[in-house]
Amino acid sequence: MLKKELETTSFLARINIKDKEKEKYLADINAMLNYIKILQEPDVKNLKPTTHVTKIRNVWREDIVKPCPRDVIRQMLDMAPEKEKTFYKIKKVISTE
């Protein structure tokens, strides 16, 4: 990046950069741009996309729905501050307006 490009960019972004800071910013930006060039060098056209670096699969168990005994439901509802039938009753937290 050239000094003129930095000045134009800072003007458009409404960022005031002092003359002393311009050289430091130019060096930092150019270092980042050079690093990006290095990352663009390898040919990755034949590589498959990946979501993980390892081949570890999901080791979680399947969800198995089991009915809850009525006495446990009754105990849980007895501890609720408010209830309606077999549900906890809470204050409305989401507005539809």
Chimera marker file (.cmm) of the C-alpha trace (Angstrom):
<marker_set name="trace">
<marker id="1" x="0.000" y="0.000" z="0.000" r="1" g="1" b="0" radius="0.5"/>
<marker id="2" x="1.250" y="3.415" z="-0.862" r="1" g="1" b="0" radius="0.5"/>
<marker id="3" x="1.140" y="6.478" z="1.356" r="1" g="1" b="0" radius="0.5"/>
<marker id="4" x="-1.419" y="8.103" z="-0.985" r="1" g="1" b="0" radius="0.5"/>
<marker id="5" x="-3.713" y="5.036" z="-0.705" r="1" g="1" b="0" radius="0.5"/>
<marker id="6" x="-3.466" y="5.167" z="3.090" r="1" g="1" b="0" radius="0.5"/>
<marker id="7" x="-4.364" y="8.861" z="3.085" r="1" g="1" b="0" radius="0.5"/>
<marker id="8" x="-7.334" y="8.271" z="0.755" r="1" g="1" b="0" radius="0.5"/>
<marker id="9" x="-8.561" y="5.337" z="2.831" r="1" g="1" b="0" radius="0.5"/>
<marker id="10" x="-8.241" y="7.244" z="6.100" r="1" g="1" b="0" radius="0.5"/>
<marker id="11" x="-10.069" y="10.216" z="4.546" r="1" g="1" b="0" radius="0.5"/>
<marker id="12" x="-12.940" y="8.033" z="3.312" r="1" g="1" b="0" radius="0.5"/>
<marker id="13" x="-13.146" y="6.275" z="6.694" r="1" g="1" b="0" radius="0.5"/>
<marker id="14" x="-13.032" y="9.658" z="8.430" r="1" g="1" b="0" radius="0.5"/>
<marker id="15" x="-9.995" y="8.613" z="10.466" r="1" g="1" b="0" radius="0.5"/>
<marker id="16" x="-7.433" y="11.266" z="11.274" r="1" g="1" b="0" radius="0.5"/>
<marker id="17" x="-3.938" y="9.782" z="11.090" r="1" g="1" b="0" radius="0.5"/>
<marker id="18" x="-1.007" y="11.914" z="12.172" r="1" g="1" b="0" radius="0.5"/>
<marker id="19" x="2.031" y="12.114" z="9.893" r="1" g="1" b="0" radius="0.5"/>
<marker id="20" x="4.164" y="10.302" z="12.514" r="1" g="1" b="0" radius="0.5"/>
<marker id="21" x="1.705" y="7.376" z="12.546" r="1" g="1" b="0" radius="0.5"/>
<marker id="22" x="1.464" y="6.993" z="8.758" r="1" g="1" b="0" radius="0.5"/>
<marker id="23" x="4.813" y="5.216" z="8.354" r="1" g="1" b="0" radius="0.5"/>
<marker id="24" x="3.979" y="2.766" z="11.154" r="1" g="1" b="0" radius="0.5"/>
<marker id="25" x="0.540" y="2.027" z="9.693" r="1" g="1" b="0" radius="0.5"/>
<marker id="26" x="2.010" y="1.584" z="6.221" r="1" g="1" b="0" radius="0.5"/>
<marker id="27" x="4.554" y="-0.899" z="7.564" r="1" g="1" b="0" radius="0.5"/>
<marker id="28" x="1.862" y="-2.828" z="9.462" r="1" g="1" b="0" radius="0.5"/>
<marker id="29" x="-0.566" y="-2.907" z="6.519" r="1" g="1" b="0" radius="0.5"/>
<marker id="30" x="2.144" y="-3.969" z="4.092" r="1" g="1" b="0" radius="0.5"/>
<marker id="31" x="3.221" y="-6.763" z="6.462" r="1" g="1" b="0" radius="0.5"/>
<marker id="32" x="-0.392" y="-8.013" z="6.547" r="1" g="1" b="0" radius="0.5"/>
<marker id="33" x="-0.715" y="-7.803" z="2.757" r="1" g="1" b="0" radius="0.5"/>
<marker id="34" x="2.565" y="-9.718" z="2.323" r="1" g="1" b="0" radius="0.5"/>
<marker id="35" x="1.276" y="-12.417" z="4.671" r="1" g="1" b="0" radius="0.5"/>
<marker id="36" x="-1.906" y="-12.690" z="2.602" r="1" g="1" b="0" radius="0.5"/>
<marker id="37" x="0.242" y="-13.145" z="-0.519" r="1" g="1" b="0" radius="0.5"/>
<marker id="38" x="2.029" y="-16.035" z="1.215" r="1" g="1" b="0" radius="0.5"/>
<marker id="39" x="-1.310" y="-17.632" z="2.101" r="1" g="1" b="0" radius="0.5"/>
<marker id="40" x="-2.461" y="-17.366" z="-1.511" r="1" g="1" b="0" radius="0.5"/>
<marker id="41" x="0.599" y="-19.164" z="-2.930" r="1" g="1" b="0" radius="0.5"/>
<marker id="42" x="-0.281" y="-22.854" z="-2.302" r="1" g="1" b="0" radius="0.5"/>
<marker id="43" x="-2.430" y="-24.556" z="-4.948" r="1" g="1" b="0" radius="0.5"/>
<marker id="44" x="-5.572" y="-25.742" z="-3.148" r="1" g="1" b="0" radius="0.5"/>
<marker id="45" x="-7.756" y="-26.437" z="-6.177" r="1" g="1" b="0" radius="0.5"/>
<marker id="46" x="-7.705" y="-30.220" z="-5.681" r="1" g="1" b="0" radius="0.5"/>
<marker id="47" x="-8.269" y="-30.206" z="-1.923" r="1" g="1" b="0" radius="0.5"/>
<marker id="48" x="-11.610" y="-31.185" z="-0.438" r="1" g="1" b="0" radius="0.5"/>
<marker id="49" x="-13.303" y="-28.685" z="1.855" r="1" g="1" b="0" radius="0.5"/>
<marker id="50" x="-13.076" y="-29.637" z="5.525" r="1" g="1" b="0" radius="0.5"/>
<marker id="51" x="-14.909" y="-28.613" z="8.639" r="1" g="1" b="0" radius="0.5"/>
<marker id="52" x="-12.380" y="-30.050" z="11.104" r="1" g="1" b="0" radius="0.5"/>
<marker id="53" x="-8.682" y="-30.728" z="10.976" r="1" g="1" b="0" radius="0.5"/>
<marker id="54" x="-9.157" y="-34.192" z="12.442" r="1" g="1" b="0" radius="0.5"/>
<marker id="55" x="-11.422" y="-37.052" z="11.402" r="1" g="1" b="0" radius="0.5"/>
<marker id="56" x="-13.056" y="-37.325" z="14.824" r="1" g="1" b="0" radius="0.5"/>
<marker id="57" x="-16.742" y="-38.098" z="14.503" r="1" g="1" b="0" radius="0.5"/>
<marker id="58" x="-19.546" y="-37.155" z="16.825" r="1" g="1" b="0" radius="0.5"/>
<marker id="59" x="-19.281" y="-39.407" z="19.865" r="1" g="1" b="0" radius="0.5"/>
<marker id="60" x="-22.505" y="-38.302" z="21.483" r="1" g="1" b="0" radius="0.5"/>
<marker id="61" x="-25.215" y="-40.822" z="22.197" r="1" g="1" b="0" radius="0.5"/>
<marker id="62" x="-28.592" y="-40.845" z="20.512" r="1" g="1" b="0" radius="0.5"/>
<marker id="63" x="-31.407" y="-39.066" z="22.324" r="1" g="1" b="0" radius="0.5"/>
<marker id="64" x="-33.830" y="-41.539" z="23.800" r="1" g="1" b="0" radius="0.5"/>
<marker id="65" x="-37.159" y="-40.145" z="24.960" r="1" g="1" b="0" radius="0.5"/>
<marker id="66" x="-38.277" y="-41.745" z="28.192" r="1" g="1" b="0" radius="0.5"/>
<marker id="67" x="-41.492" y="-40.926" z="30.019" r="1" g="1" b="0" radius="0.5"/>
<marker id="68" x="-41.038" y="-39.141" z="33.318" r="1" g="1" b="0" radius="0.5"/>
<marker id="69" x="-42.788" y="-40.757" z="36.310" r="1" g="1" b="0" radius="0.5"/>
<marker id="70" x="-45.821" y="-38.798" z="37.482" r="1" g="1" b="0" radius="0.5"/>
<marker id="71" x="-44.552" y="-38.468" z="41.041" r="1" g="1" b="0" radius="0.5"/>
<marker id="72" x="-41.362" y="-36.790" z="39.760" r="1" g="1" b="0" radius="0.5"/>
<marker id="73" x="-43.427" y="-34.384" z="37.632" r="1" g="1" b="0" radius="0.5"/>
<marker id="74" x="-45.593" y="-33.617" z="40.659" r="1" g="1" b="0" radius="0.5"/>
<marker id="75" x="-42.513" y="-32.946" z="42.827" r="1" g="1" b="0" radius="0.5"/>
<marker id="76" x="-41.008" y="-30.605" z="40.223" r="1" g="1" b="0" radius="0.5"/>
<marker id="77" x="-44.274" y="-28.701" z="39.774" r="1" g="1" b="0" radius="0.5"/>
<marker id="78" x="-44.714" y="-28.399" z="43.551" r="1" g="1" b="0" radius="0.5"/>
<marker id="79" x="-41.406" y="-26.469" z="43.657" r="1" g="1" b="0" radius="0.5"/>
<marker id="80" x="-42.441" y="-24.059" z="40.880" r="1" g="1" b="0" radius="0.5"/>
<marker id="81" x="-43.406" y="-20.527" z="41.950" r="1" g="1" b="0" radius="0.5"/>
<marker id="82" x="-46.365" y="-20.675" z="39.515" r="1" g="1" b="0" radius="0.5"/>
<marker id="83" x="-47.808" y="-23.493" z="37.429" r="1" g="1" b="0" radius="0.5"/>
<marker id="84" x="-50.620" y="-24.184" z="35.024" r="1" g="1" b="0" radius="0.5"/>
<marker id="85" x="-51.666" y="-27.836" z="34.634" r="1" g="1" b="0" radius="0.5"/>
<marker id="86" x="-48.384" y="-29.678" z="34.013" r="1" g="1" b="0" radius="0.5"/>
<marker id="87" x="-46.387" y="-26.617" z="32.903" r="1" g="1" b="0" radius="0.5"/>
<marker id="88" x="-44.284" y="-24.005" z="34.658" r="1" g="1" b="0" radius="0.5"/>
<marker id="89" x="-45.944" y="-20.601" z="34.341" r="1" g="1" b="0" radius="0.5"/>
<marker id="90" x="-43.549" y="-17.735" z="33.693" r="1" g="1" b="0" radius="0.5"/>
<marker id="91" x="-43.822" y="-14.070" z="32.818" r="1" g="1" b="0" radius="0.5"/>
<marker id="92" x="-43.886" y="-13.202" z="29.129" r="1" g="1" b="0" radius="0.5"/>
<marker id="93" x="-40.337" y="-12.352" z="27.997" r="1" g="1" b="0" radius="0.5"/>
<marker id="94" x="-40.780" y="-11.928" z="24.239" r="1" g="1" b="0" radius="0.5"/>
<marker id="95" x="-42.979" y="-9.269" z="22.704" r="1" g="1" b="0" radius="0.5"/>
<marker id="96" x="-44.751" y="-9.944" z="19.405" r="1" g="1" b="0" radius="0.5"/>
<marker id="97" x="-45.057" y="-6.263" z="18.551" r="1" g="1" b="0" radius="0.5"/>
<link id1="1" id2="2" r="1" g="1" b="0" radius="0.2"/>
<link id1="2" id2="3" r="1" g="1" b="0" radius="0.2"/>
<link id1="3" id2="4" r="1" g="1" b="0" radius="0.2"/>
<link id1="4" id2="5" r="1" g="1" b="0" radius="0.2"/>
<link id1="5" id2="6" r="1" g="1" b="0" radius="0.2"/>
<link id1="6" id2="7" r="1" g="1" b="0" radius="0.2"/>
<link id1="7" id2="8" r="1" g="1" b="0" radius="0.2"/>
<link id1="8" id2="9" r="1" g="1" b="0" radius="0.2"/>
<link id1="9" id2="10" r="1" g="1" b="0" radius="0.2"/>
<link id1="10" id2="11" r="1" g="1" b="0" radius="0.2"/>
<link id1="11" id2="12" r="1" g="1" b="0" radius="0.2"/>
<link id1="12" id2="13" r="1" g="1" b="0" radius="0.2"/>
<link id1="13" id2="14" r="1" g="1" b="0" radius="0.2"/>
<link id1="14" id2="15" r="1" g="1" b="0" radius="0.2"/>
<link id1="15" id2="16" r="1" g="1" b="0" radius="0.2"/>
<link id1="16" id2="17" r="1" g="1" b="0" radius="0.2"/>
<link id1="17" id2="18" r="1" g="1" b="0" radius="0.2"/>
<link id1="18" id2="19" r="1" g="1" b="0" radius="0.2"/>
<link id1="19" id2="20" r="1" g="1" b="0" radius="0.2"/>
<link id1="20" id2="21" r="1" g="1" b="0" radius="0.2"/>
<link id1="21" id2="22" r="1" g="1" b="0" radius="0.2"/>
<link id1="22" id2="23" r="1" g="1" b="0" radius="0.2"/>
<link id1="23" id2="24" r="1" g="1" b="0" radius="0.2"/>
<link id1="24" id2="25" r="1" g="1" b="0" radius="0.2"/>
<link id1="25" id2="26" r="1" g="1" b="0" radius="0.2"/>
<link id1="26" id2="27" r="1" g="1" b="0" radius="0.2"/>
<link id1="27" id2="28" r="1" g="1" b="0" radius="0.2"/>
<link id1="28" id2="29" r="1" g="1" b="0" radius="0.2"/>
<link id1="29" id2="30" r="1" g="1" b="0" radius="0.2"/>
<link id1="30" id2="31" r="1" g="1" b="0" radius="0.2"/>
<link id1="31" id2="32" r="1" g="1" b="0" radius="0.2"/>
<link id1="32" id2="33" r="1" g="1" b="0" radius="0.2"/>
<link id1="33" id2="34" r="1" g="1" b="0" radius="0.2"/>
<link id1="34" id2="35" r="1" g="1" b="0" radius="0.2"/>
<link id1="35" id2="36" r="1" g="1" b="0" radius="0.2"/>
<link id1="36" id2="37" r="1" g="1" b="0" radius="0.2"/>
<link id1="37" id2="38" r="1" g="1" b="0" radius="0.2"/>
<link id1="38" id2="39" r="1" g="1" b="0" radius="0.2"/>
<link id1="39" id2="40" r="1" g="1" b="0" radius="0.2"/>
<link id1="40" id2="41" r="1" g="1" b="0" radius="0.2"/>
<link id1="41" id2="42" r="1" g="1" b="0" radius="0.2"/>
<link id1="42" id2="43" r="1" g="1" b="0" radius="0.2"/>
<link id1="43" id2="44" r="1" g="1" b="0" radius="0.2"/>
<link id1="44" id2="45" r="1" g="1" b="0" radius="0.2"/>
<link id1="45" id2="46" r="1" g="1" b="0" radius="0.2"/>
<link id1="46" id2="47" r="1" g="1" b="0" radius="0.2"/>
<link id1="47" id2="48" r="1" g="1" b="0" radius="0.2"/>
<link id1="48" id2="49" r="1" g="1" b="0" radius="0.2"/>
<link id1="49" id2="50" r="1" g="1" b="0" radius="0.2"/>
<link id1="50" id2="51" r="1" g="1" b="0" radius="0.2"/>
<link id1="51" id2="52" r="1" g="1" b="0" radius="0.2"/>
<link id1="52" id2="53" r="1" g="1" b="0" radius="0.2"/>
<link id1="53" id2="54" r="1" g="1" b="0" radius="0.2"/>
<link id1="54" id2="55" r="1" g="1" b="0" radius="0.2"/>
<link id1="55" id2="56" r="1" g="1" b="0" radius="0.2"/>
<link id1="56" id2="57" r="1" g="1" b="0" radius="0.2"/>
<link id1="57" id2="58" r="1" g="1" b="0" radius="0.2"/>
<link id1="58" id2="59" r="1" g="1" b="0" radius="0.2"/>
<link id1="59" id2="60" r="1" g="1" b="0" radius="0.2"/>
<link id1="60" id2="61" r="1" g="1" b="0" radius="0.2"/>
<link id1="61" id2="62" r="1" g="1" b="0" radius="0.2"/>
<link id1="62" id2="63" r="1" g="1" b="0" radius="0.2"/>
<link id1="63" id2="64" r="1" g="1" b="0" radius="0.2"/>
<link id1="64" id2="65" r="1" g="1" b="0" radius="0.2"/>
<link id1="65" id2="66" r="1" g="1" b="0" radius="0.2"/>
<link id1="66" id2="67" r="1" g="1" b="0" radius="0.2"/>
<link id1="67" id2="68" r="1" g="1" b="0" radius="0.2"/>
<link id1="68" id2="69" r="1" g="1" b="0" radius="0.2"/>
<link id1="69" id2="70" r="1" g="1" b="0" radius="0.2"/>
<link id1="70" id2="71" r="1" g="1" b="0" radius="0.2"/>
<link id1="71" id2="72" r="1" g="1" b="0" radius="0.2"/>
<link id1="72" id2="73" r="1" g="1" b="0" radius="0.2"/>
<link id1="73" id2="74" r="1" g="1" b="0" radius="0.2"/>
<link id1="74" id2="75" r="1" g="1" b="0" radius="0.2"/>
<link id1="75" id2="76" r="1" g="1" b="0" radius="0.2"/>
<link id1="76" id2="77" r="1" g="1" b="0" radius="0.2"/>
<link id1="77" id2="78" r="1" g="1" b="0" radius="0.2"/>
<link id1="78" id2="79" r="1" g="1" b="0" radius="0.2"/>
<link id1="79" id2="80" r="1" g="1" b="0" radius="0.2"/>
<link id1="80" id2="81" r="1" g="1" b="0" radius="0.2"/>
<link id1="81" id2="82" r="1" g="1" b="0" radius="0.2"/>
<link id1="82" id2="83" r="1" g="1" b="0" radius="0.2"/>
<link id1="83" id2="84" r="1" g="1" b="0" radius="0.2"/>
<link id1="84" id2="85" r="1" g="1" b="0" radius="0.2"/>
<link id1="85" id2="86" r="1" g="1" b="0" radius="0.2"/>
<link id1="86" id2="87" r="1" g="1" b="0" radius="0.2"/>
<link id1="87" id2="88" r="1" g="1" b="0" radius="0.2"/>
<link id1="88" id2="89" r="1" g="1" b="0" radius="0.2"/>
<link id1="89" id2="90" r="1" g="1" b="0" radius="0.2"/>
<link id1="90" id2="91" r="1" g="1" b="0" radius="0.2"/>
<link id1="91" id2="92" r="1" g="1" b="0" radius="0.2"/>
<link id1="92" id2="93" r="1" g="1" b="0" radius="0.2"/>
<link id1="93" id2="94" r="1" g="1" b="0" radius="0.2"/>
<link id1="94" id2="95" r="1" g="1" b="0" radius="0.2"/>
<link id1="95" id2="96" r="1" g="1" b="0" radius="0.2"/>
<link id1="96" id2="97" r="1" g="1" b="0" radius="0.2"/>
</marker_set>
